[in-house]
Amino acid sequence: MISLAWAAAFILLAPAIGGLIAGIDRKITAHMQGRVGPSVLQPFYDVGKLFEKEGAMVNETQRFYVLSYFVFAIFAGGLFFAGGNLLLVVFALTLAEVFLVLGAYSANSPYSHVGAERELLQIMAYEPMLLLTVVGMYVAAHSFDAIDIAGFPMPLILLLPGVFLGFIYILTFKLRKSPFDISTSHHAHQEIVKGVTTEFSGPNLAFIEVAHWYEVVLMLGFVFLFFAASWILALIAIIIVYLLELAIDNTNARVKWQLAVKSSWAIALVLGALNIAALYLIGRA
Amino acid sequence: MDSVQFLLFLILFPLISALFMLAVRRDTDRDWIVKLSALVIGAVTVLLLVTQIGQGAVYLWFNAEPVSLLMFALEMVISVIILWFAVRFRNYLVIALTLAETVLIIWFESAATPAVMVKDPLFLDPFSIIMALIVGIIGSLICVYSLGYMRHFYQHHTGIPDRTNTFFIIIFVFLSAMFGLVFSNSLVWVFFFWEVTTLCSFLLIGFTKTEEATKNAFTALWMNLLGGIAFAGAIVYLTYQPAGMLGLDQVLVSGKALILIPAALIGFAGLTKAAQMPFSSWLVGAMVAPTPVSALLHSSTMVKAGVYILVRFAPAFQGTTVGYTLAFVGAFTFLIASGIAISQTNAKRVLAYSTIANLGLVVACAGIGTYEAIWAAILLIIFHAISKSLMFLSVGTVEHRIRSREIEDMNGLIVRMPRIAAIMTIGIAGMFLAPFGMLISKWAAIQAFINAPFGLVFVVILVFGSAFTLFFWAKWMGRLLVITPDAENVEGLVDKNEWIALVSLAGLTAVTCFIFPVISAYLIEPFLLANYGTVANLSQDNIIIMMMMLFLIVLLPLSILLPHKKARTLPPYMGGVETAHDMHFQNALGARTEMKLANYYISPWFGEARLATTGICLCSVFIVIMFALAFVGGGAFL
């Protein structure tokens, strides 16, 4: 079941793909805002420069938290692309996120503290839907393993339209896009400075950025699973979904966390749970 | 020794230790007796595991008539003791409940029907061995910890007379009763030990004799007496059934239609003892007792007796509407108690609600009763016992040092008390993070729920409850790990006995994660095979991946030791205001202000009053439905 080649490919290529996506993201966003925008390679330049900076930190333990976040983000993605158990993928991803949050807590800084609390709120908001996505795929394809789900003969979107929409909803959190970029934002207009990442700088921040690229590729991998029966369709779907997220990002203001949490839970209950219940009823289970 | 000697030894030995405690005068003597007893109890349970493993279920016959008579006499003594307390404190509810229960006891004890003849009053199977290990190892460690704790306790509470001996006597009787409970095949015997645990917990909760302690002890008492009445009712019902029906071996294979009513009654008894809503308040109130008592009640005894009997009866619940309504009580308790834990600022209350929540999950698994669900339930029982006792004991130690149980006061504990904070971090990680125990169990529960009929509802409840769980544990963990500048290390010398218990439990938390596939293969799977004819487990691949994660978790902290350039440390960003090193700054009016950070508790959403009322109403309705289905709906199967 485990395909080490795919895992290796993910570990090697995901930063390149993730960085490129970030670059294209910035270009398109700039155009939407009537700017020219930087080169699509700008994210790589940024991260490269961060690596060259002095590794100053608020305290030495930050090094450990960042490393752990980085390692487990890769672990989660590697497990996914190796075709592993999706529940484990979600658990590993949560573990990675918790390390980031702990790093932010450890700094004893007001901005990163609020960022950490909000990051936890975000996890609490999106995790039910993320787990229900996995459950939905299991109910449809009778397996938790990514490889089996990817090998399902028909596109899962046909069986799981509600789950898919719910997943897109929470994808906004994972991509750190408005209206749900509550704990930290790609944009400069964040009221808590850089939120959860405020107190990270230099190489530590670079690692966080690269870990985020890994996460983005992993999340787009989930989108892929909904269309895995046809690779071309899946690729188009990923592009459309990402463009949609960009459009939402640029046309929505950041909401309060209360709304973000409540709406995500409502979406999980209505779109996620009802869709899976319907699958049970029509006897796919 | 053969099996029966083991069982009798484990039941009787703690009583002998208790007798010795009566004679003890000096601290050093007490230390020796408690440590030696703890060592013997722990060692014998391990020996029991080593010698009895792989034997399947062994039923032990001996002439039990005199023992049964003795138990009846002792039950009457317990009733008298409880009545004496109830009369002294004018608690009419408890008087009424005790009298009702006594009538039922006399009824079934005087009935001479064939059902009463249980051939083999004691038995041993892999599940009993697991429970014995939990009671024996964790219970003994808590005893050792108590030696240090009680000394501190009386240093801090100088006003009350020293009753340390009484404390240990009750604890040893408690352990004895727990061993008896998990080794009894005869339901009458189970009931006897059940009542002993009720009495012991009443005495321990009220141990400090303050007004609050007495009040909470009586709350625990009446709720557990209610459960006791249901249990006695089940026994009375079974008394009029065919021969041998009062033995666990017979009753569980007798067909569901026959035992739906007793199963519902015993399910109700289990709910009260496992502190499920609407009876959760007794466990929250129980935290007025000294911390080792909380650790004992929450991890290895009392509440575990409740879920033990539910898991035993799971084959009766499986696929019945009674089982499903029971499972709903557990599932909603899990969801609501997890939510309430978010709003709690007091560490012990967070732990209490987390216990209630996790037991809810076990109850949900037992109510569904499929082999996969039972596999998850037993894993939950094991992992929860270890991590939760560790958490309570660490909080107890911290409380004695910083004089507070508030989570906010534990800010930056990693600087002030590094070793205890590290141990608490392990405990918290054990409660909610992959790849540690509780998460493995939740994973197993998701798989079990998904494959059960109508399991989706439980899956949805579980994913929301887990999200709550993550929130309250992670924010607590974050608070502990804050690096505050200028904080002093106040850890000092932690009492050696406390330290032994803490380090052992932290070690167990980690080790059980590594060896859980072995526990599953040699203890849980044989139990499932014997009761369901099929087994559940995680696939080899997934176990390997979990092990990889565990190794990473162990290795990553070592990265600190790697050679690296010492980084320049900078103060945190404060929006440009002039900040002193101790995080004081000048505010807009020029006053010196301290920068203070606090966690989110979101009480408008998760406030105790609001959610608890909802939970109590909801779960009460389900309990009423459960009884209605059992008595009226008869054999309504899914």
Interface residues (C-beta under 8 A of the other chain):
Chain A: M1 I2 E54 G55 A56 M57 V58 N59 E60 T61 R63 F64 L67 S68 V71 F72 F75 L79 G84 N85 L87 L88 F91 A92 T94 L95 V98 V101 L102 A104 Y105 S106 A107 N108 S109 P110 Y111 S112 H113 A116 E117 L120 L121 I123 M124 A125 E127 P128 L131 L132 V135 Y138 V139 F144 V193 T198 E199 W265 A268 L269 A273 I276 A277 Y280
Chain B: G412 L433 A434 P435 L439 W443 I446 Q447 I450 L456 V459 V460 V463 F464 S466 A467 F468 L470 F471 A474 K475 M477 G478 R479 L481 V482 I483 T484 P485 D541 N542 I545 M546 M548 M549 L552 L556 P557 S559 I560 H564 K565 K566 A567 R568 T569 L570 P571 P572 Y573 M574 G575 M583 M595 L597 N599 Y600
